[in-house]
Amino acid sequence: MHNILIVDDESSIRQSLQGVLEDEGYKAAVAESGEACLEVLRKRAFDVVLLDVWLPGMDGLETLEKIRETDNAPEVIMISGHGTIETAVRATKLGAYDFLEKPLSVDKTLILLKNAIDAKRLRLENRDLKKQLTPRSVIVGESIPMKALRQQIQLMAPTNGRVLVYGESGTGKELVAHAIHAQSLRKDEMFVEVNCAAIPEDLIESELFGHRKGSFPAAALEKEGKFQKAHGGTLFLDEIGDMSLKTQSKVLRTLEEQRFTPVGSDEPITVDVRVIASTNKDLEEEISKGNFREDLFYRLNVIPFSVPPLRERQEDVPLLARHFLKEFSAAYGRRPREISDDAIETLMRYSWPGNVRELRNVIERIVIMNPTTTRFDRKHLPPLVHRDGSRGAAGSEFSTLHQARAAYERDYILKKLDENHGNVSRTAEVLGLERSHLYRKMKTLGIAAKE
């Protein structure tokens, strides 16, 4: 879970942002001044600080300077209700990751937050000069399909062929992309990831291709797009089946010409990028429905990979469970843990609709919730797993309100998706949510788009 610190002298903004971030799965803390911010940072580590420019006493820019002087400094996103271009430029020179203007857009804030977290991760990896495969590129599993998948990656990774990775949500398509990059000739260059389902239509063009300063009202600074950031390396377009036809056309043109034009610019930029895309949809079916361009499909589908759902490789569950147990025990500073055979059998009987991501979340939860336990048994597993895929309404079998609410939300969203024949846009409208917000909810609750 990523830690975010919100620094603003307006209590309503602090509380509102804290609620939004916690709903999205972040751990959020607040501070009302620059001095209070620095005091909190002395006691705890944070991934990102959302810092208001105009603060009583020590202002935001001075606070930013102090933050950047600390070891393992968090990324800082500046926020202001009446910022100027000069302020934004100065903040960037002082080391701010980006600048947000009030009133804050929830979608833009969440996108910047994810990007800032990724930027910090890359900064730390570069600092440590990692020369071996990172954990994100390790594919765990000894089942026949996973052995075949690793063999296919080893064979295809050194080429420059474009890759399309198929698989349900939570199966680990992004791990396949990381593994291909890590074993490719581009392994020493950037790996840049874009979640096409999570970025609103009015922002995705700027995210992919960048923009020039002043090209639209919110463009206070020049922005480098993902294609440009990935120059020489790999660009991973996650869930490309959710990309609009308009954006698909621009991506296709970029792949054909190996160049693009940022928003608000007349000067094309040439790039050398290997594209890996993923989808949880049947793209040929989407083509027949008019939702996906056939020419883009053939451009991407040079080397197809298929990642099997966890229910089709249950023999990998024990290995994965122990792998995650070791990972989270180390991450949370706990002594090595064990998991009983009884607990493993229970995990293997569960159908894992959320696939590997759901299993990973379950193991992380039991490590967090049982800090003094050294051996986990069946009783430590959440009720949802005990019921072997039976996801009824929240009731007395849940030990916490959070578990009950998550189970209820999952059932309700599944019901509405079924009523709307799996159409995510229509379901979001019925639920009164933005489409991108519903996708994030579905991902958190382990709901595949076609479930």
N, C-alpha and C positions, 0 to 999 in steps of 0.2 A: 504494500500500500504506500503510495507516494504522499509525502508531507508537504503541505502548502501553508505559507504564512501570509495572512492578509493584513496590510497596514494601511489604515485610513482613520481619519479623525471623526468621521461620521458613523455613528453606531448602526444606523439603518443599512448602510452599504456593507459594513463588516458582517452583520448578521445575515443579510440577503445572500452575499457571496458565499459565506460559510455554509449556508443551507444548500445552495446549488452544488457546491463542490462535494459535500458529504453525500448528497444523493447520487453523484456520479462515481462514488467509491473512493474519493480522496479523503485523507485525514487533514482537516483544516484547523489552524489556530489563528488567533487574531491579536493585533496590537494597535493601540490608538495613537502612537507617536513614534518618531524615529528612535528616541532613546529607549522606549519600551521594546521596539523591534530588535535593537542590538542586544538588549538584555536577554530576550527570548532565544536569540541565535547563539548566545554564549552557553545556553543550557541544553539546546536541542539542535539536531541537524535537520535541515529542510532541503527539499529539491528545488522549489521555486518560491520566490517572494513576489507577491503582488503589492506594489509600493506606490502610494499616492504621492504626487509631486509636492502638493501644497499641504504641509503639516505644521502644526504649532511647534515653536522651538526649533529643533534641528529639522530642516526641510528635507524633502525626498531625495534631492540630488546629493546633498551632503551625506545623508544616510547611505545612499548607493555607493559613494566612495568608500565609506567605512566597511560596508559589506564586502566589496570586492577585495579588500585587504586581508580578509580572513582566509584561513586554510579551508580547502574543500568548499569554497563559496557556492551558494545556490545561484541559479539563474534568477535574474530580476526583470520583471515586466513592470514598467512604469504606467500609472494610470492618472488621468487628470480630466477635470471638467472644463478647463479653459486653457489647454495647452497651446503652445505656439510651435512653429517649425523649429525655431531656435532652441527651445527647450528640448524638443525631441532629439535634435542633432547632438546637443550637449550630453543628454542622457546616454545616447548610443556611444559617443566617444568615451564616456566614463565606464562603459561595459554593460549597459542595459541590453537585455536580449531583444526587447521590442517595446512598443508604446501603444497603450489603449486609451481611447477617449471615452469619457462619460457622455451620455448614458451608455453603460456597457452592453454590448451584444453578447448574450450567453453563448451562442455558437462560436463566435470569433474568440471569446475568452477561452473556451474549452480547447479549441484548435491550437491557439498560441501556447496554452498550458502544456498540451501533449508535445508540441514541437520543442518547447523549452526543456521538458524532461528528457526528450531524446537527445537534445543538444548537450545537456549535462552528462548524459551517459557516454556519448561519443567523446566528450572532452576528457572524462576520466579514463576511458579506454586508451585514448591516445597518450595520455600522461603515463600510463603504466606500460606503454609500448608492448601491447599484447602481440605475441608472435604465433599463438596457437589458436585453434578454433575456439571461439567464444561459446559460452553455454547456450546462447540462442541458436547456434548452428549445429548443435548436437542432436541427432535424431535417435531417440531411445526406443528400443524394441527389437526382439529377436524372432518375431513371427515371420512367416514366409513372405507376406506382402511387404513388411518393413525392410527385410533383407534385400528384396528385389528393388525397393525404392532407393535404398542407399547405393546399390550397384548401378542403378540408372543415373543417379546424381553424379557418381564418380566418373561415369562414361561421358556424360553430356556437359558437365560443368566447365571443362577447359575450352569449350567452343564458345562462339559469340552468338549462337542461335537464340532467338527469342523463345521464351518459355511461358506456357500457360498451365497453371496449377489448378486442378479441380479438387473439390472436397467440401464436405459440410462445414458449417461454422464450428470452430473449436477443434478441428482435426490437426491443426498445426501447419497450415499452408505457408504461413510466414517463416516457420522453421526450415521448410524446404527451400524457400527463397534465400534465407541466410546461408544455408549449407551450400547451395549452388555458388553463391558469391564467394564464400570462404575458400572454395576449392577451384575457383576460376583464375584466369590470368589477371583479373581485375581486383584480386583480393586485397591489394594494398591501397586501393582507391575507395572512395565513398560508397556506402550502401545507403540509399535514401528511400524511405517508405512513405507512401501516400495511402490513406484509408479513404477510398472513393465514396464509401457509403456514409461516412461521418461528416463530410464537408458539404455545406449548402451550395446549391447551384450558383448563387451569385458570388461565391468566394473561390470556387475550385479553379477557375481560369487563372486567377491571380496566384493561387497556390502552386499550380503546375508551371506556369510560364513567367511569373513575376510581373511587376508593374513599375512604371516610372512615377516619380514624385508628381503629385497633382493630377494624375490621370483620372481619378474619381475622388469624390469628397473625402473619403477616409484615408486616401493615399498621402499621408503626411511625409512619408519617407520612401525612397526607392527600395523595392523589394526584389530579392533574387528568388527565382522560381525553383521548383524541385528538379526540373530537367537540367537547369544550369548547375545546381549544386551537385548533381550526380555525374557531371562531365568526367569522362574517363572511367567511371565506375558503373554501378548498377542502380536502376530505378525500379522499385517494386510497387506496382499499382494493385493494391489489395482490394478485392471485391469490385473488379472493373465492370461487372455486370450491372452495377447500380449507377454507372456513369450515364449522364444524359447524352442524347444523340448529338447535340450541339458540341459538347466537349469531346465526344468520340471523334468527330470530324477533325478537330484541331490536333488531337493526339495522332490520328492517322496521317495527317499532313506532315507532322513532325517526324514520324517514323519513316515516311517516304523520302523526305528531303534532308533529314538529319539537321534540321534547323527550325527555329521558331521565332516569333516576334512577341516581346513582352507587351502587356496591356499599356496603351498610351505611347508606344514607340513605333517608329518607322524603320528601325534598323534591325534586321534579322541577326540572330545569334546562332552560330554553328555549334553543334554538340556531338560528342561521341559517347553514347550511352547504350548499355545493354538493358533491355526492358524485360522484366519478369512480371507477369500479371497473374492474378488468382480470381476465382469465382466460386460461389456456392450454387450457381444457377446452371441450367442446361442452356448454353449460349445458342446452340442450333435451334432450340425451341424459341428462345428470345428473338432470334433472327426472323423466324416464321411469324412471330407476333408483331414484328416491326419495331422491337425495342432495342435491337443491337445491329450494328452495321456488319454486313457480311464481309466486306473488304477488310475491315479492321480485324475481324475474327481470323481470317486467313493470314494476316500479317503477324498476329500474336501466336497462333496455334502451330508454330514451327516444331516445337518440342513439347508435347503434352505430358504432364505428370498427373497422376491420380493418387490422392491421399485417402486411405480407407478410414471409415468411421471406427471408433473404438469398439463398438459392439461386434465388429467383424474381426477383431484381433484381441479377444478377451485374454489370451495367454500373455499379452504384454502388460496387463494391469498390475501384477505384482512388481514387475521391474520398474514400471513408471511410478507406482506408489512409493517404493523405496528410494527411487531417484529424487522425487519431490520432497520426501521426508528429510533426506540428507541436505538438499538445497535449502529448505526453509529452517531447519535446525541451525545451519550455519548463518543464514541471513539474519535470524533473530537472536544470535548469540547464545543459543541453547546447546547443551551437551548432546552428543549423538543419541538419537531415538531409535526404538525398534517398533515394529508393528506385528501383532500376533497373526498366526495362521487363520484364526477365526475371523479376524477383521479382513484379511485378504480375501477369504472365501466370500464374505459379504460384498466386498467391492466387486468381485468377479461376477456375482449374480445380478448386479445392477446393470441396467441397459445403457447408461451414460448418454442421454439425449444431447447433452452439451459437450460430449466427446472429451478429449484430453484436457481442454480448458476447465471443464467442470471437475474432473478428477484432481487437477492441480489446485483448484480453489478449495476443494474439500480437505486436502492434505494441509494446505496453508492454514485453514480455519482451525483444524484440530491442534496444530502446533501453537497457534496464538492463544486458543482458549484453554489450553492445558499446560501452563508454563512449567509445572513441577513434575509432570508425568514423563517417565522414561520409556514406558512400553504402552503402546496404544492397543486397546481391545475393541471389540465390536461396539461396546457401550459408548465409546468416544465418537463414533461416526454419527453424522446428522440423521434425523428421522427420515428425511427424504430418501436416503440411500437404503435404510432399513426396509422401507416399503417396496423396494425393488421396482421402481418406476411408476408406482401408483401415486399420482400427484393430486390428491383430493384437496378440499378446502382446508384452510388453516384451522387447527383445532388444538386440543390439549396435548397432542403428541409433540408439539414444538416446545423447545426449551427456552427460546427467546422470542421477543416480539419481531425482531428482524427476520428470523427464519419463517415465522408465520406470514409476515407481510410479503416476503419474497415468493413463498409458495402460492399465496393468493394472487399476486400480480402475475406470476407465470401462467397460472390456470386461466386467468381472465384474459390475458393477451392472446394465449393460444385459442381460446373460445372466439374472440373477436376476429383473429386471423382466419379461423375456419369459416366464420359467418361471411367473411369477405373474400373467400376462395384464395387465401394466401396473398392477397394484394396488400403490400405494406403501406403504400401511399394512402389507400382508402381506409385502412385500419387506423393509421395515424390520425386521419381527419375525424374518424368516429370517436377516437379516444381523446381528441382535443390536444394532440401532441404534434410537434414538428417531426417530420419524417426522420431527420437525422437523430432526434432525441429517442424516437421509438427504436431505431436500429441499435443505439447504444444500450437501451434497456434490454433488448433481445439478446445482445451479446453478453451482457452481465448475467442474465438469467439462463443462459445456455440454450436459447431458442434458435434453431436454424431457420433460415428464411423460408424454406419449403416444408418445415415441420407441421 
